Amino acid sequence: MRFRYAIAPLVLALTSLTASAEQHKPHKDNHQQHQAEQASLAAHVHGLATLNVAFDGQQLELQLESPAMNIVGFEYQPSSAADYHAVAEAERKLKDAQALFTFTNAAHCSLSSITLDQDLTAEHEHAENTDHEHAAAHAHKNEDHHAAHEHEQHEHAHSDIQAHYIFNCRTAEKLNLINAAGFFKVFPATDTIHVQLVTPTAQYGTELSVSKTQLNW
């Protein structure tokens, strides 16, 4: 059975900005751009992840976002076989949703679809092209300078990973908890998950941690 990827309106209201609004924004000056960059860095905190939960009808959606450091162990552009293996292994673990999250048994929730998005390998492909152009234009640069530049890239890299899960709950009226104990066990670099929950009757935010892994409503 095929499942169409569609973010629930309730989650969309929490997390997305429309493309048309972006197109009509005035161009940022340098000061505004700097402020935006600082805000982005402030939102990117190692050890912290966010989870949006939307529940309506029989459909339960979890939308997770985390710094890649929490999931993969690094945020620089992969350059070795070991790096690419680490990214692939992280994706494999994220796809095993049943090992990360459990629900009220009586609700009979089963995974319908999952979508992963990470910019580690995409950034690497872009950087590889840029590096070739840079090498052609500056062939006289020595290897020491190149190594220092590479180190600087690693120091300042920031990458995030998003995972979007859709579950179908056969007896949805009995669903009243989500437990993320498995997530903290599989990804121990995650200290805290900021949660936003939206149901037809409730909307609130809370935090999960190793000592508090269960979300109830």
N, C-alpha and C positions, 0 to 999 in steps of 0.2 A: 504494500500500500504506500503510495507516495503522499508526503505531507508538504504542503506549501509553506515556505518560510514567510511568516508575517508577524511583526512585533505588535503585541496587543496595544490598543490605544492608551490604556492606563499606564503602561510602561513607557510608551512613546511620550506621554505628557511629562513624565519625570525626567527623561534623558535626552531628547532630541531637539535640535533647532532646525527650522525649515531652511531649505536652500535659498528660497526667494528672499528671505530676510537677510541672509548673508550677502546676496548679490546687491542689495540696495543699501548696504552699510557704507558710510563714507570711508575713504581711505585713511588708515591710521597713520598719524605722524610717528616719529621715532619714539617719543615719550610714551604714547599710547601703546605702541608695539612692545616696548620694554615692560610696561605694566602687565600686558597680556601674557608675556613670557614668564614673568615672575609668578603670576596667578597659576599658570600651568604647572610650574615647578612645585608650587606650594601644594597642588592637588596630587602630585606624584610623590607618595611617601612610601618608602620601603617598609614592608611589614603590614601595610594597610591595604585592604581590598574593599570594593563596594559590591553590593548585591541588591538588585531591584527585583522584587517579587510581585507578580500580578496574578490574581486568581479570579476567574470569572467563568461561570458555567462549569464545564468539566475540564477546562483547560487551565493548566498552571504553567507560568512562565518564570524562569529564573534568568536574569541577565547579570553576569559577573564581569567585573573589570578589575584588573590587578596589574601592578608593575611587574614586568617580566622577571625582575630579580626574585620575587616571591615564588615564581612558578618554575623558572628555568635555572636560576642561579646566577645569571648575568644579564646585561642589557646592551652589551656591545655587539657589533656586527659579527656574526659567525664567520670564522675563517679557517677552521680545521674540521676534520672528520668528527672529532670529539664534540665540538661545538654543535654541529648539525645533528649529531646523535642526541645531544641533550635537548635540543628543541623538539625533535621528533618524539622523544620519550615523554616530554612534558605534554605534548598534544595527545599522546596515547592515554596518559593518565586523566587528562581533562575530559576525554571522550567516555571514560568509564564513569558515567554520572551516578550509577547505583552505588559505587564505592565512595563517592563524595557526599551525597545527600540521601537521607532516608526520610520517609513520610509516615503519617498515620497509617498503620497496616490496613485498617478497615476501609481506607479510601481507595485502595487498589490502583495506585498511580503507576503508569508505565511510560517510559521515554518514547516520545513520538519523533522528535528531531533534535539535532544539535548543530550549531554553527560556531566555528572558531575563527578568530581573526587575530593575527599577530603581525607586527611590522618588523620583526628581527630579520627574517630572510629577505623581505622586500627591500628593506633599507640596505642590506648587504649588496643586493644586485645593483641598486642605484649607486652606491658608493664605489662599487667595482668599476662601473663605467666612468665615474668621475675621476677615480684614481688613474685610469689609463690616459685620460685627457690631460690630467695634471702632470703625469710622467712625460708625455710627449712635449708639453709646453715648457717643462722645467727639467730637462734631462741632465742639466749640470748640477742639480741638487745632489748632495751625497746621501748615503744610506743612513747615516746617523740622524740626519734631519728628518728623513722619512719615518724612521722608527719613533722619533719623538712625536711626530705628527700623529702617528697611529696610536701612541699611548694617550695623547690628548683626546683623541676621538673616543677611546674607551672610557676615559675619565668622565667625559661630559655626555655620554649617550644616555638617553632616556627612552625606554620602550615599554609599551603596555600590551597586555593580552586580554581579549574579550571572548567570553563564551556565552552563548545563548542557548538555553535548553527549553524545550516545550514538552510537557508531560500531559497525558490524558488520564484523568482520575475517574474511574468507573462509578464509584459512589462518592462523588465529590463533596456531598453534604457532610461527610464524616471527616474530611480533611481539616485538621486544626493544629498541625505542627510540622515543622521541618527541622531536621537535625543535621548539622554540618560537622559533626565530630570527625567523619571520614576525611573531609576536606583539610582540616587542620592536621590530621595524621599524615596524609599524602603530601601536603605542602607545608612542612613545619616552619618555613620562613615567614609564614603569614601569622601575625600576632592578633590582628583585629579585622573584623569584617563589618563595615557600616551597612546596615540593612534598611531599605525602604520597602514597606509592605503595603500593597493596595488590594483590597477585596471589595466586593459589592457593598459591604457594610462597615468597613473600617479602613483607616489609612494612618500609619504611624511609622516612626523610625526607631531603630534600636541598634545595639552593637552585639556582636557575637565574638567570642574568644575561646581559647582552649578550656577555660574554666566555666564558660557559658556557651555551649554549642547549640542549644535548642531555641527555636523561635516558635512561640505559641500565640494563638489568637482565638 
